Amino acid sequence: MRTLLLMLPLLLGLVLPCSAGGKRDQKSNIVFHMETNPGENPKMAFTQFVGGEKRTFSRVPDISTRDIAAFNPFPSQDGAGYGVLIRLKPGSKTRLTAITAANQGRWMLARVNGRVVDGVMIDRQIDDGELVIWKGLSSAEIKMLDEEFPRISQKKKP
């Protein structure tokens, strides 16, 4: 019995690190939220000023960091930071096509590490699996993305 009690902390020490299920530790968090109906349940939605109006967005992101295959940063037009072109994984590309086909005329909001950085109106179906955040990222956030994902021109993460 005493041996069992002594072994228990050792076993827990081995089991707990394995419980992540193979998920990698993500340093950056990029999510995209679709606009939803204004009367949506407040637990399932949040409001944000975008395009000069108060709009309602789904709390559950439609696209997130786990969907990213590669990226390319570029200086933003306002000169105060960076934007990024994001290429999605194949399954996420298909999901983006369906989301944008069903939500034309609505806004998609981009959040990076919890901050709202950009919003775009969906004016057409997106078939190429690429999303753009036009502004709002810092050089430190680009560095974090470089640690997690390859650039679009690279085959694999360095």
DSSP file (Angstrom, degrees, kcal/mol; ACC not computed):
  #  RESIDUE AA STRUCTURE BP1 BP2  ACC     N-H-->O    O-->H-N    N-H-->O    O-->H-N    TCO  KAPPA ALPHA  PHI   PSI    X-CA   Y-CA   Z-CA
    1    1 A M     >        0   0    0      0, 0.0     4,-2.0     0, 0.0     5,-0.2   0.000 360.0 360.0 360.0 -43.6    0.0    0.0    0.0
    2    2 A R  H  >  +     0   0    0      1,-0.2     4,-1.8     2,-0.2     5,-0.2   0.886 360.0  52.7 -64.1 -38.0    2.8    2.4    0.9
    3    3 A T  H  > S+     0   0    0      1,-0.2     4,-2.0     2,-0.2    -1,-0.2   0.892 107.0  53.1 -63.3 -40.0    4.6    1.6   -2.4
    4    4 A L  H  > S+     0   0    0      1,-0.2     4,-1.5     2,-0.2    -1,-0.2   0.908 108.3  49.4 -62.3 -42.9    1.4    2.5   -4.2
    5    5 A L  H  < S+     0   0    0     -4,-2.0    -1,-0.2     1,-0.2    -2,-0.2   0.848 111.8  49.2 -65.6 -34.4    1.1    5.9   -2.5
    6    6 A L  H  X S+     0   0    0     -4,-1.8     4,-0.6     1,-0.2    -1,-0.2   0.830 112.0  48.6 -72.5 -32.3    4.7    6.6   -3.3
    7    7 A M  H  X S+     0   0    0     -4,-2.0     4,-2.6     1,-0.2     5,-0.2   0.744  93.1  78.3 -79.0 -24.5    4.2    5.7   -7.0
    8    8 A L  H  X S+     0   0    0     -4,-1.5     4,-2.5     1,-0.2     5,-0.2   0.902  93.8  46.4 -57.0 -48.7    1.1    7.8   -7.4
    9    9 A P  H  > S+     0   0    0      0, 0.0     4,-2.1     0, 0.0    -1,-0.2   0.884 113.1  51.7 -61.7 -35.6    2.9   11.2   -7.8
   10   10 A L  H  X S+     0   0    0     -4,-0.6     4,-1.2     2,-0.2    -2,-0.2   0.926 110.7  47.1 -65.3 -44.1    5.3    9.6  -10.2
   11   11 A L  H  X S+     0   0    0     -4,-2.6     4,-2.4     1,-0.2     3,-0.4   0.915 111.9  50.1 -64.3 -43.1    2.5    8.2  -12.3
   12   12 A L  H  X S+     0   0    0     -4,-2.5     4,-2.4     1,-0.2    -1,-0.2   0.885 106.6  56.4 -62.7 -37.2    0.6   11.5  -12.3
   13   13 A G  H  < S+     0   0    0     -4,-2.1    -1,-0.2    -5,-0.2    -2,-0.2   0.805 112.6  41.8 -63.9 -29.0    3.8   13.2  -13.4
   14   14 A L  H  X S+     0   0    0     -4,-1.2     4,-0.6    -3,-0.4    -2,-0.2   0.834 117.0  46.1 -84.7 -35.5    4.0   11.0  -16.4
   15   15 A V  H >X S+     0   0    0     -4,-2.4     3,-0.7     1,-0.2     4,-0.7   0.910 103.9  59.3 -77.1 -43.9    0.4   11.0  -17.3
   16   16 A L  H >< S+     0   0    0     -4,-2.4     3,-1.2     1,-0.3     4,-0.2   0.883 103.1  50.4 -59.7 -43.6   -0.4   14.8  -17.1
   17   17 A P  H >4 S+     0   0    0      0, 0.0     3,-0.7     0, 0.0    -1,-0.3   0.808 109.7  53.7 -64.5 -24.9    2.2   15.9  -19.7
   18   18 A C  H X< S+     0   0    0     -3,-0.7     3,-1.4    -4,-0.6    -2,-0.2   0.610  86.8  83.3 -81.2 -11.7    0.8   13.3  -22.1
   19   19 A S  T <<  +     0   0    0     -3,-1.2    -1,-0.2    -4,-0.7    -3,-0.1   0.535  65.4  84.7 -74.6  -4.2   -2.8   14.6  -21.8
   20   20 A A  T X  S-     0   0    0     -3,-0.7     3,-1.2    -4,-0.2    -1,-0.3   0.661  92.1-136.2 -71.0 -13.9   -2.3   17.4  -24.3
   21   21 A G  T <   -     0   0    0     -3,-1.4    -2,-0.1     1,-0.3     3,-0.1   0.789  60.3 -57.9  68.1  28.1   -3.1   14.8  -27.0
   22   22 A G  T 3  S+     0   0    0      1,-0.3     2,-0.3    -4,-0.2    -1,-0.3   0.544  93.0 147.7  81.9   5.6   -0.3   15.8  -29.3
   23   23 A K    <   -     0   0    0     -3,-1.2    -1,-0.3     1,-0.1     2,-0.2  -0.560  45.1-127.1 -76.3 137.0   -1.4   19.4  -29.7
   24   24 A R        -     0   0    0     -2,-0.3     2,-0.6    -3,-0.1    -1,-0.1  -0.529  24.8-104.5 -83.8 153.6    1.4   21.9  -30.2
   25   25 A D        -     0   0    0     -2,-0.2     2,-0.5     1,-0.0    -1,-0.1  -0.654  36.1-149.1 -77.6 117.0    1.7   24.9  -28.0
   26   26 A Q        -     0   0    0     -2,-0.6    40,-0.0     1,-0.2     3,-0.0  -0.765  16.1-172.5 -94.2 130.8    0.6   28.0  -29.9
   27   27 A K  S    S+     0   0    0     -2,-0.5     2,-0.3   117,-0.2    -1,-0.2   0.799  71.8  45.5 -88.9 -32.8    2.2   31.3  -29.1
   28   28 A S        -     0   0    0    116,-0.2     2,-0.5   117,-0.1    37,-0.0  -0.781  67.4-152.4-112.6 157.7    0.0   33.4  -31.3
   29   29 A N        +     0   0    0     -2,-0.3    84,-3.5    36,-0.1     2,-0.5  -0.949  16.0 172.9-133.6 111.9   -3.8   33.5  -31.6
   30   30 A I  E     +A  112   0A   0     -2,-0.5    35,-0.6    82,-0.2     2,-0.3  -0.982  10.1 171.0-119.1 126.4   -5.5   34.6  -34.8
   31   31 A V  E     -AB 111  64A   0     80,-2.4    80,-2.7    -2,-0.5     2,-0.4  -0.972  22.0-150.8-135.7 151.3   -9.2   34.2  -35.1
   32   32 A F  E     -AB 110  63A   0     31,-2.7    30,-2.6    -2,-0.3    31,-1.3  -0.989  12.7-164.4-123.3 127.3  -11.9   35.3  -37.6
   33   33 A H  E     -A  109   0A   0     76,-2.5    76,-3.0    -2,-0.4     2,-0.3  -0.923  12.7-137.1-113.7 134.1  -15.5   35.9  -36.5
   34   34 A M  E     -A  108   0A   0     -2,-0.4    24,-2.4    26,-0.4    74,-0.2  -0.647  27.1-106.3 -88.1 146.5  -18.5   36.2  -38.8
   35   35 A E  B     -D   57   0B   0     72,-2.5    22,-0.3    -2,-0.3     2,-0.2  -0.433  43.2-172.8 -65.1 142.9  -21.1   38.8  -38.4
   36   36 A T        -     0   0    0     20,-2.8    20,-0.4    -2,-0.1    71,-0.1  -0.659  35.4 -59.8-128.2-175.7  -24.4   37.4  -37.1
   37   37 A N    >   -     0   0    0     -2,-0.2     3,-1.8     1,-0.1    -1,-0.1  -0.441  44.2-125.6 -71.0 140.4  -27.9   38.6  -36.5
   38   38 A P  T 3  S+     0   0    0      0, 0.0    -1,-0.1     0, 0.0    19,-0.1   0.769 107.4  58.8 -58.0 -27.8  -28.3   41.5  -34.0
   39   39 A G  T 3  S+     0   0    0     17,-0.1    -2,-0.1     2,-0.0     0, 0.0   0.289  78.0 135.8 -86.1  11.6  -30.8   39.6  -31.9
   40   40 A E  S <  S-     0   0    0     -3,-1.8     5,-0.1     1,-0.1    17,-0.0  -0.213  71.7 -84.9 -60.9 148.6  -28.4   36.7  -31.2
   41   41 A N    >>  -     0   0    0      1,-0.2     3,-2.1     3,-0.1     4,-0.6  -0.336  36.8-131.3 -52.9 125.9  -28.1   35.3  -27.7
   42   42 A P  T 34 S+     0   0    0      0, 0.0     3,-0.3     0, 0.0    -1,-0.2   0.736 106.7  59.7 -58.0 -23.4  -25.6   37.6  -25.8
   43   43 A K  T 34 S+     0   0    0      1,-0.2    -2,-0.1     3,-0.0     3,-0.0   0.723 111.4  40.3 -74.9 -19.9  -23.8   34.4  -24.6
   44   44 A M  T <4 S+     0   0    0     -3,-2.1    15,-2.4    15,-0.1    16,-0.5   0.387 119.8  40.1-107.6   1.6  -23.1   33.4  -28.2
   45   45 A A  E  <  -E   58   0B   0     -4,-0.6     2,-0.3    -3,-0.3    13,-0.2  -0.946  55.9-159.5-146.4 163.6  -22.3   36.8  -29.6
   46   46 A F  E     -E   57   0B   0     11,-2.3    11,-3.3    -2,-0.3     2,-0.3  -0.964  20.6-124.7-140.7 158.5  -20.5   40.1  -29.0
   47   47 A T  E     +E   56   0B   0     -2,-0.3     2,-0.3     9,-0.2     9,-0.2  -0.785  27.6 171.3-107.6 151.6  -20.8   43.6  -30.5
   48   48 A Q  E     -E   55   0B   0      7,-2.4     7,-2.9    -2,-0.3     2,-0.6  -0.981  37.0-112.9-154.6 141.2  -18.1   45.7  -32.1
   49   49 A F  E     +E   54   0B   0     -2,-0.3     2,-0.3     5,-0.2     5,-0.3  -0.712  48.8 158.7 -77.9 119.9  -18.0   48.9  -34.0
   50   50 A V  E >   +E   53   0B   0      3,-2.9     3,-1.5    -2,-0.6    -2,-0.1  -0.994  61.7   4.9-143.5 135.2  -17.0   48.1  -37.6
   51   51 A G  T 3  S-     0   0    0     -2,-0.3     3,-0.1     1,-0.3    -1,-0.1   0.816 131.3 -58.1  62.3  29.4  -17.5   50.1  -40.7
   52   52 A G  T 3  S+     0   0    0      1,-0.2     2,-0.3     0, 0.0    -1,-0.3   0.526 120.7  90.4  80.0   5.7  -19.0   53.0  -38.7
   53   53 A E  E <  S- E   0  50B   0     -3,-1.5    -3,-2.9    -5,-0.1     2,-0.6  -0.948  81.8-109.4-133.3 153.7  -21.7   50.8  -37.2
   54   54 A K  E     - E   0  49B   0     -2,-0.3     2,-0.3    -5,-0.3    -5,-0.2  -0.732  47.4-177.1 -79.2 121.3  -22.2   48.7  -34.1
   55   55 A R  E     - E   0  48B   0     -7,-2.9    -7,-2.4    -2,-0.6     2,-0.4  -0.843  23.6-126.0-123.9 157.9  -22.3   45.1  -35.4
   56   56 A T  E     - E   0  47B   0    -20,-0.4   -20,-2.8    -2,-0.3     2,-0.3  -0.885  26.1-172.7-108.2 132.9  -22.9   41.7  -33.8
   57   57 A F  E     -DE  35  46B   0    -11,-3.3   -11,-2.3    -2,-0.4   -22,-0.2  -0.928  30.6-103.3-126.1 148.3  -20.4   38.8  -34.3
   58   58 A S  E     - E   0  45B   0    -24,-2.4   -13,-0.3    -2,-0.3     4,-0.1  -0.481  22.2-142.5 -66.3 133.9  -20.4   35.2  -33.3
   59   59 A R  S    S+     0   0    0    -15,-2.4   -14,-0.1    -2,-0.2    -1,-0.1   0.840  86.5  76.9 -66.6 -32.8  -18.2   34.4  -30.2
   60   60 A V  S    S-     0   0    0    -16,-0.5   -26,-0.4   -26,-0.1    -2,-0.1  -0.688  89.9-126.8 -81.6 120.5  -17.1   31.2  -31.7
   61   61 A P        -     0   0    0      0, 0.0   -28,-0.2     0, 0.0     3,-0.1  -0.366  10.1-153.6 -69.3 146.3  -14.5   31.9  -34.4
   62   62 A D  S    S+     0   0    0    -30,-2.6     2,-0.4     1,-0.3   -29,-0.2   0.791  85.9  24.8 -85.6 -32.4  -15.1   30.4  -37.9
   63   63 A I  E    S+B   32   0A   0    -31,-1.3   -31,-2.7    33,-0.0    -1,-0.3  -0.991  76.8 171.4-132.1 139.5  -11.4   30.3  -38.7
   64   64 A S  E >   -B   31   0A   0     -2,-0.4     3,-2.1   -33,-0.2     4,-0.3  -0.808  50.0 -80.4-140.8-178.4   -8.5   30.1  -36.1
   65   65 A T  G >  S+     0   0    0    -35,-0.6     3,-1.8     1,-0.3   -34,-0.1   0.835 121.1  63.3 -54.7 -37.5   -4.8   29.7  -35.8
   66   66 A R  G 3  S+     0   0    0      1,-0.3    -1,-0.3   -36,-0.1    23,-0.0   0.679  97.7  58.8 -65.5 -14.9   -5.1   25.9  -36.1
   67   67 A D  G <  S+     0   0    0     -3,-2.1    22,-2.6    25,-0.1     2,-0.3   0.540  82.6 106.8 -88.0  -8.4   -6.4   26.4  -39.7
   68   68 A I  E <   +F   88   0C   0     -3,-1.8    20,-0.2    -4,-0.3     3,-0.1  -0.553  36.2 172.2 -81.2 132.2   -3.3   28.3  -40.8
   69   69 A A  E     -     0   0C   0     18,-3.0     2,-0.3     1,-0.4    19,-0.2   0.777  68.9 -20.8 -99.5 -41.6   -0.8   26.5  -43.2
   70   70 A A  E     -F   87   0C   0     17,-1.7    17,-2.7    79,-0.1    -1,-0.4  -0.957  58.9-158.0-160.3 170.1    1.5   29.5  -44.0
   71   71 A F  E     -Fg  86 151C   0     79,-1.7    81,-1.5    -2,-0.3    15,-0.2  -0.965   9.4-152.2-151.8 165.1    1.6   33.3  -44.0
   72   72 A N  E     -F   85   0C   0     13,-2.1    13,-2.9    -2,-0.3     2,-0.1  -0.945  17.9-147.4-142.2 122.1    3.3   36.3  -45.5
   73   73 A P  E     +F   84   0C   0      0, 0.0    11,-0.2     0, 0.0     9,-0.0  -0.494  17.2 178.9 -84.3 159.5    3.7   39.6  -43.7
   74   74 A F  E     -F   83   0C   0      9,-2.2     9,-3.1    -2,-0.1     2,-0.1  -0.975  38.4 -92.0-152.3 152.9    3.7   43.0  -45.4
   75   75 A P  E     -F   82   0C   0      0, 0.0     7,-0.3     0, 0.0     2,-0.1  -0.463  48.3-116.4 -66.1 136.2    3.9   46.6  -44.2
   76   76 A S    >   -     0   0    0      5,-2.1     3,-1.6    61,-0.2     5,-0.2  -0.363  19.3-116.3 -72.0 155.8    0.5   48.1  -43.6
   77   77 A Q  T 3  S+     0   0    0     57,-0.4    -1,-0.1     1,-0.3    58,-0.1   0.810 114.8  57.5 -63.3 -30.4   -0.6   51.0  -45.8
   78   78 A D  T 3  S-     0   0    0      1,-0.1    -1,-0.3     2,-0.1    57,-0.1   0.564 106.2-128.8 -79.2  -5.3   -0.9   53.3  -42.8
   79   79 A G  S <  S+     0   0    0     -3,-1.6     2,-0.4     2,-0.1    -2,-0.1   0.520  78.5 111.7  75.5   4.5    2.8   52.6  -42.0
   80   80 A A  S    S-     0   0    0     58,-0.0     2,-0.3     2,-0.0    56,-0.2  -0.401  87.6 -42.7-109.0  55.6    2.0   51.7  -38.4
   81   81 A G  S    S-     0   0    0     -2,-0.4    -5,-2.1    -5,-0.2     2,-0.3  -0.913  78.2 -55.5 128.1-153.9    2.7   48.0  -38.3
   82   82 A Y  E     -FH  75 137C   0     55,-2.6    55,-2.4    -2,-0.3     2,-0.3  -0.861  24.6-153.3-130.7 159.8    2.1   45.0  -40.5
   83   83 A G  E     -F   74   0C   0     -9,-3.1    -9,-2.2    -2,-0.3     2,-0.4  -0.766  20.2-143.4-117.2 170.9   -0.6   43.1  -42.3
   84   84 A V  E     -FH  73 133C   0     49,-2.3    49,-2.6    -2,-0.3     2,-0.6  -1.000  11.4-143.9-141.2 143.6   -0.5   39.4  -43.2
   85   85 A L  E     -FH  72 132C   0    -13,-2.9   -13,-2.1    -2,-0.4     2,-0.5  -0.922  27.9-158.7 -97.1 126.1   -1.7   37.2  -46.0
   86   86 A I  E     -FH  71 131C   0     45,-3.5    45,-2.4    -2,-0.6     2,-0.5  -0.928   8.4-158.4-114.1 127.6   -2.8   33.9  -44.5
   87   87 A R  E     -FH  70 130C   0    -17,-2.7   -18,-3.0    -2,-0.5   -17,-1.7  -0.912  19.2-142.8-103.2 129.2   -3.0   30.6  -46.5
   88   88 A L  E     -F   68   0C   0     41,-2.8   -20,-0.2    -2,-0.5   -21,-0.1  -0.482  19.4 -99.7 -91.1 159.5   -5.3   28.0  -44.9
   89   89 A K     >  -     0   0    0    -22,-2.6     4,-2.3    -2,-0.2     3,-0.2  -0.319  46.3 -99.3 -67.0 159.4   -5.0   24.2  -44.8
   90   90 A P  H  > S+     0   0    0      0, 0.0     4,-1.7     0, 0.0     5,-0.1   0.884 122.0  45.9 -54.2 -47.3   -7.0   22.3  -47.4
   91   91 A G  H  > S+     0   0    0      1,-0.2     4,-1.7     2,-0.2     5,-0.1   0.875 114.5  48.9 -64.7 -36.3  -10.0   21.4  -45.1
   92   92 A S  H  > S+     0   0    0      2,-0.2     4,-2.6     1,-0.2    -1,-0.2   0.824 105.0  59.1 -71.8 -32.2  -10.1   25.0  -43.8
   93   93 A K  H  X S+     0   0    0     -4,-2.3     4,-2.0     2,-0.2    36,-0.3   0.915 106.3  48.0 -60.7 -43.9  -10.0   26.3  -47.4
   94   94 A T  H  X S+     0   0    0     -4,-1.7     4,-1.9     2,-0.2    -2,-0.2   0.900 111.6  49.9 -63.7 -41.9  -13.2   24.3  -48.1
   95   95 A R  H  X S+     0   0    0     -4,-1.7     4,-2.7     1,-0.2    -2,-0.2   0.901 108.8  52.1 -64.4 -41.1  -14.8   25.7  -44.9
   96   96 A L  H  X S+     0   0    0     -4,-2.6     4,-2.7     1,-0.2    30,-0.4   0.894 106.9  53.7 -62.2 -40.2  -13.9   29.2  -45.8
   97   97 A T  H  X S+     0   0    0     -4,-2.0     4,-1.8     1,-0.2    -1,-0.2   0.931 112.3  44.0 -58.9 -46.2  -15.5   28.8  -49.3
   98   98 A A  H  X S+     0   0    0     -4,-1.9     4,-1.8     2,-0.2    -2,-0.2   0.906 113.7  50.3 -66.4 -42.3  -18.7   27.7  -47.7
   99   99 A I  H  X S+     0   0    0     -4,-2.7     4,-0.9     1,-0.2    -2,-0.2   0.929 113.7  44.0 -62.5 -46.3  -18.7   30.4  -45.0
  100  100 A T  H  < S+     0   0    0     -4,-2.7    -1,-0.2     1,-0.2    -2,-0.2   0.809 110.4  55.4 -73.5 -28.8  -18.1   33.2  -47.5
  101  101 A A  H  < S+     0   0    0     -4,-1.8     3,-0.5    -5,-0.3    -1,-0.2   0.883 113.7  41.7 -66.4 -37.3  -20.7   31.8  -50.0
  102  102 A A  H  < S+     0   0    0     -4,-1.8    -2,-0.2     1,-0.2    -1,-0.2   0.599 117.3  46.7 -85.5 -12.0  -23.3   31.9  -47.2
  103  103 A N    ><  +     0   0    0     -4,-0.9     3,-1.9    -5,-0.1    19,-0.3   0.012  67.7 151.1-124.5  29.5  -22.4   35.3  -45.7
  104  104 A Q  T 3  S+     0   0    0     -3,-0.5    19,-0.2     1,-0.3     3,-0.1  -0.397  72.6  28.5 -63.6 137.4  -21.9   37.7  -48.6
  105  105 A G  T 3  S+     0   0    0     17,-3.8    -1,-0.3     1,-0.4     2,-0.2   0.377 103.5 102.6  90.6  -3.5  -22.7   41.2  -47.5
  106  106 A R  S <  S-     0   0    0     -3,-1.9    16,-3.4    16,-0.3    -1,-0.4  -0.671  71.7-109.9-107.1 165.8  -21.7   40.5  -43.9
  107  107 A W  E     - C   0 121A   0     14,-0.3   -72,-2.5    -2,-0.2     2,-0.4  -0.663  15.9-153.6 -96.2 149.7  -18.5   41.5  -42.1
  108  108 A M  E     -AC  34 120A   0     12,-2.9    12,-2.5    -2,-0.3     2,-0.4  -0.994  15.2-151.4-119.6 129.3  -15.7   39.2  -40.9
  109  109 A L  E     -AC  33 119A   0    -76,-3.0   -76,-2.5    -2,-0.4     2,-0.5  -0.847   1.5-150.4-106.3 133.5  -13.7   40.4  -38.0
  110  110 A A  E     -AC  32 118A   0      8,-3.3     7,-2.5    -2,-0.4     8,-1.4  -0.890  12.3-173.7-105.4 131.4  -10.0   39.5  -37.4
  111  111 A R  E     -AC  31 116A   0    -80,-2.7   -80,-2.4    -2,-0.5     2,-0.5  -0.984   5.8-165.4-122.9 135.4   -8.6   39.3  -33.8
  112  112 A V  E >  S-AC  30 115A   0      3,-2.6     3,-2.1    -2,-0.4   -82,-0.2  -0.981  76.9 -18.9-122.4 120.5   -5.0   38.8  -33.0
  113  113 A N  T 3  S-     0   0    0    -84,-3.5    -1,-0.1    -2,-0.5   -83,-0.1   0.868 130.7 -49.3  50.2  42.0   -4.0   37.8  -29.5
  114  114 A G  T 3  S+     0   0    0    -85,-0.3     2,-0.4     1,-0.2    -1,-0.3   0.276 115.3 113.3  87.3 -10.1   -7.4   39.1  -28.3
  115  115 A R  E <   -C  112   0A   0     -3,-2.1    -3,-2.6    21,-0.0     2,-0.5  -0.789  69.1-125.6 -98.0 135.7   -7.2   42.5  -30.0
  116  116 A V  E     +C  111   0A   0     -2,-0.4    -5,-0.2    -5,-0.2     3,-0.1  -0.688  39.5 164.4 -73.4 122.7   -9.6   43.4  -32.8
  117  117 A V  E     -     0   0A   0     -7,-2.5     2,-0.3    -2,-0.5    -1,-0.2   0.687  53.6  -4.9-114.6 -26.4   -7.2   44.5  -35.6
  118  118 A D  E     -C  110   0A   0     -8,-1.4    -8,-3.3    16,-0.1    -1,-0.4  -0.992  47.8-158.8-164.5 159.5   -9.3   44.5  -38.8
  119  119 A G  E     -C  109   0A   0     -2,-0.3     2,-0.4   -10,-0.2   -10,-0.2  -0.990   9.2-170.0-146.6 143.1  -12.6   43.8  -40.4
  120  120 A V  E     -C  108   0A   0    -12,-2.5   -12,-2.9    -2,-0.3     2,-0.5  -0.980  23.5-123.3-133.9 147.2  -13.6   43.2  -44.0
  121  121 A M  E     -C  107   0A   0     -2,-0.4     2,-0.8   -14,-0.2   -14,-0.3  -0.754  28.0-125.8 -86.8 133.4  -17.0   42.9  -45.7
  122  122 A I        +     0   0    0    -16,-3.4   -17,-3.8    -2,-0.5   -16,-0.3  -0.699  39.4 164.5 -79.6 110.6  -17.5   39.7  -47.6
  123  123 A D        +     0   0    0     -2,-0.8     2,-0.3   -19,-0.2    -1,-0.2   0.504  63.0   9.6-106.3  -7.6  -18.3   40.7  -51.1
  124  124 A R  S    S-     0   0    0    -21,-0.1     2,-0.2     0, 0.0    -1,-0.2  -0.980  89.0 -79.2-160.4 166.5  -17.8   37.4  -52.9
  125  125 A Q        -     0   0    0     -2,-0.3     2,-0.7   -24,-0.1   -28,-0.1  -0.544  41.9-136.5 -71.0 135.4  -17.1   33.8  -52.2
  126  126 A I        +     0   0    0    -30,-0.4   -26,-0.2    -2,-0.2   -25,-0.1  -0.864  33.0 164.2 -99.4 113.9  -13.4   33.1  -51.4
  127  127 A D        +     0   0    0     -2,-0.7    -1,-0.1     1,-0.1   -30,-0.1   0.589  61.4  69.5-103.3 -14.7  -12.2   30.0  -53.3
  128  128 A D  S    S-     0   0    0      2,-0.2    -1,-0.1   -31,-0.0   -40,-0.1   0.526  96.9-122.9 -89.6  -4.1   -8.4   30.3  -53.0
  129  129 A G        +     0   0    0    -36,-0.3   -41,-2.8     1,-0.2     2,-0.4   0.733  69.4 125.6  73.5  21.3   -8.1   29.6  -49.2
  130  130 A E  E     -H   87   0C   0    -43,-0.2     2,-0.3   -37,-0.1    -1,-0.2  -0.949  36.9-173.5-120.2 135.8   -6.4   32.9  -48.5
  131  131 A L  E     -H   86   0C   0    -45,-2.4   -45,-3.5    -2,-0.4     2,-0.4  -0.917  11.1-148.4-120.8 149.4   -7.4   35.6  -46.0
  132  132 A V  E     -H   85   0C   0     -2,-0.3     2,-0.6   -47,-0.2   -47,-0.2  -0.973  10.8-164.9-122.3 131.8   -5.8   39.0  -45.5
  133  133 A I  E     -H   84   0C   0    -49,-2.6   -49,-2.3    -2,-0.4     4,-0.1  -0.977  15.1-163.5-105.1 114.6   -5.5   41.1  -42.4
  134  134 A W  E     -     0   0C   0     -2,-0.6   -57,-0.4   -51,-0.2     2,-0.3   0.686  58.6  -7.9 -78.2 -19.6   -4.6   44.5  -43.8
  135  135 A K  E    S+     0   0C   0    -59,-0.1   -52,-0.1   -51,-0.1   -51,-0.1  -0.970  87.8  73.6-162.0 170.5   -3.3   46.1  -40.6
  136  136 A G  E     +     0   0C   0     -2,-0.3     2,-0.3     1,-0.3   -53,-0.2   0.353  59.0 121.1 101.3  -5.3   -2.7   45.9  -36.9
  137  137 A L  E     -H   82   0C   0    -55,-2.4   -55,-2.6    -4,-0.1    -1,-0.3  -0.730  49.1-141.3 -95.7 144.1    0.1   43.4  -36.3
  138  138 A S     >  -     0   0    0     -2,-0.3     4,-1.8   -57,-0.2     5,-0.1  -0.479  27.3-108.8 -92.7 167.5    3.3   44.3  -34.6
  139  139 A S  H  > S+     0   0    0      1,-0.2     4,-2.1     2,-0.2     5,-0.1   0.842 120.8  56.9 -65.0 -32.1    6.8   43.1  -35.5
  140  140 A A  H  > S+     0   0    0      2,-0.2     4,-2.0     1,-0.2    -1,-0.2   0.887 106.2  49.1 -65.5 -38.3    6.8   41.0  -32.3
  141  141 A E  H  > S+     0   0    0      2,-0.2     4,-2.2     1,-0.2    -2,-0.2   0.870 109.1  52.0 -69.5 -35.8    3.6   39.3  -33.5
  142  142 A I  H  X S+     0   0    0     -4,-1.8     4,-2.3     2,-0.2    -2,-0.2   0.903 108.3  52.4 -63.7 -40.3    5.2   38.6  -36.9
  143  143 A K  H  X S+     0   0    0     -4,-2.1     4,-1.3     2,-0.2    -2,-0.2   0.906 108.3  50.2 -61.3 -42.6    8.1   37.1  -35.1
  144  144 A M  H  X S+     0   0    0     -4,-2.0     4,-0.9     1,-0.2     3,-0.3   0.905 109.9  50.4 -63.0 -41.3    5.8   34.8  -33.1
  145  145 A L  H >X S+     0   0    0     -4,-2.2     4,-3.1     1,-0.2     3,-0.7   0.892 105.8  56.7 -63.4 -38.2    4.1   33.7  -36.4
  146  146 A D  H 3< S+     0   0    0     -4,-2.3    -1,-0.2     1,-0.2    -2,-0.2   0.820 104.5  53.3 -61.1 -31.0    7.6   33.0  -37.9
  147  147 A E  H 3< S+     0   0    0     -4,-1.3    -1,-0.2    -3,-0.3    -2,-0.2   0.742 119.5  33.3 -74.8 -23.0    8.2   30.6  -35.0
  148  148 A E  H << S+     0   0    0     -4,-0.9    -2,-0.2    -3,-0.7    -3,-0.1   0.779 119.9  32.4-102.9 -32.9    5.0   28.7  -35.7
  149  149 A F  S  < S-     0   0    0     -4,-3.1    -1,-0.2    -5,-0.1   -79,-0.1  -0.907  72.7-115.3-131.8 152.1    4.4   28.8  -39.4
  150  150 A P        -     0   0    0      0, 0.0   -79,-1.7     0, 0.0     7,-0.2  -0.450  39.0-104.6 -76.0 158.9    6.4   28.8  -42.6
  151  151 A R  B >   -g   71   0C   0      5,-0.2     3,-1.6   -81,-0.2   -79,-0.2  -0.485  37.9-106.3 -73.0 157.6    6.2   31.8  -45.0
  152  152 A I  T 3  S+     0   0    0    -81,-1.5   -80,-0.1     1,-0.3    -1,-0.1   0.837 120.9  53.8 -58.9 -34.3    4.1   31.1  -48.0
  153  153 A S  T 3  S+     0   0    0    -82,-0.2    -1,-0.3     2,-0.0     2,-0.2   0.652  98.3  79.5 -76.1 -14.4    7.2   30.8  -50.2
  154  154 A Q  S <  S-     0   0    0     -3,-1.6     3,-0.1     1,-0.1     0, 0.0  -0.619  70.3-145.7 -92.9 153.3    8.8   28.2  -47.9
  155  155 A K  S    S+     0   0    0     -2,-0.2     2,-0.3     1,-0.2    -1,-0.1   0.900  80.0  11.4 -82.3 -45.0    7.8   24.5  -48.0
  156  156 A K  S    S-     0   0    0     -7,-0.1    -5,-0.2   -86,-0.0    -1,-0.2  -0.891  91.8 -83.0-132.8 162.0    8.2   23.8  -44.3
  157  157 A K              0   0    0     -2,-0.3   -10,-0.1     1,-0.2   -11,-0.0  -0.417 360.0 360.0 -61.0 134.0    8.8   25.7  -41.1
  158  158 A P              0   0    0      0, 0.0    -1,-0.2     0, 0.0   -11,-0.1   0.521 360.0 360.0 -64.5 360.0   12.5   26.6  -40.7
